[in-house]
Amino acid sequence: MANAFVRFLGAALLFSTTAFGQVQQEIAPPYNIKTVSLMRSSENVYPYFRLGEGFTLVFDDLFGNEANYYYSIQHCNY
């Protein structure tokens, strides 16, 4: 009897985590954008910042035209 309850509880837990989990949609990067870097004080840095710290986003455009680019930063928890 206890074994059946444990199986039921495990199945219910599995269903609840898969039914309500977040899905991350991956978007393929454009072909012409390469070498994306985050810079602070003219040095490459890891993408870990405290709230309010400034940084510069730098990248290479292989097409070389003067296009306007926009980006957004998404905060994610583990």
C-alpha positions in Angstrom: 0.0 0.0 0.0 2.8 2.4 0.9 4.7 1.6 -2.3 1.7 2.5 -4.4 1.3 5.8 -2.6 5.0 6.6 -3.2 4.6 5.9 -6.9 1.5 8.0 -7.0 3.2 10.8 -5.2 6.2 10.6 -7.6 4.0 10.7 -10.6 2.1 13.7 -9.2 5.3 15.5 -8.5 6.7 14.8 -12.0 3.5 16.0 -13.6 3.4 19.2 -11.6 7.0 20.1 -12.5 6.6 19.4 -16.2 3.1 21.0 -16.5 4.1 24.3 -14.9 7.8 24.6 -15.8 9.2 27.5 -17.8 10.1 27.0 -21.4 13.0 28.9 -22.8 12.7 29.6 -26.5 16.0 29.8 -28.2 16.3 32.2 -31.2 19.0 31.5 -33.8 21.5 34.4 -33.9 21.8 36.4 -37.1 24.7 35.4 -39.4 26.3 38.8 -39.6 26.7 39.4 -35.8 29.9 37.9 -34.4 32.2 38.4 -31.3 29.7 39.8 -28.9 31.5 41.1 -25.7 30.5 43.0 -22.6 33.1 45.6 -21.6 33.7 47.7 -18.6 36.6 50.1 -18.3 38.0 48.9 -21.7 38.3 45.3 -20.5 36.2 42.2 -21.3 34.1 41.1 -18.3 31.9 38.2 -17.4 28.1 39.0 -17.7 27.7 39.3 -13.9 26.8 42.8 -12.8 25.3 44.4 -9.7 22.2 46.4 -10.1 23.1 49.9 -11.4 26.6 49.0 -12.7 27.3 50.2 -16.2 28.7 48.2 -19.1 29.1 48.4 -22.8 27.9 45.9 -25.3 30.3 45.5 -28.3 30.0 43.3 -31.4 31.2 42.9 -35.0 28.8 43.4 -37.9 30.2 41.3 -40.9 27.9 43.2 -43.4 29.6 46.5 -42.4 26.5 48.6 -43.1 25.3 51.4 -40.7 22.2 49.6 -39.4 20.4 50.3 -36.2 20.5 47.5 -33.7 18.4 47.0 -30.5 18.8 44.5 -27.7 17.2 43.6 -24.5 18.6 42.0 -21.4 16.6 39.4 -19.6 17.3 38.6 -15.9 17.1 34.9 -15.2 17.4 33.0 -11.9 18.7 29.5 -11.8 
